[in-house]
Amino acid sequence: MNTNPRDSERISRGKRLTVDLPAGTLAALKILVAQRETTIREVVSSLLIKEIKGDAR
């Protein structure tokens, strides 16, 4: 039984959005994330926010 609320929170957040990316795109994203010392979630969230605001390049 999972009694740690943080574990169940991680699981539910992980199910919110799933995107299939081509292998090359995923590899490039992983490299970018490593270079910026961040997470895929943070990079994708940042890009989405920029796009919604109309600030995307």
C-alpha positions, 0 to 999 in steps of 0.5 A, a space after each residue: 500500500 502506498 501511504 506516502 502522499 508525495 508518491 501518489 502526487 507524482 503518479 497523478 501528475 505524470 498521467 496528466 500529459 503524455 506526448 509521443 516524440 520522434 526518437 531524435 526529438 526526444 534525444 535532443 530534448 534530453 541533451 537540452 535538459 542536461 545542458 540547462 541542468 533542469 527537467 523535461 517538465 520545466 523546459 516543456 512548461 516554459 515553452 508552453 507558457 511562451 507560446 501561450 503568451 505569444 513570446 515564442 521565437 
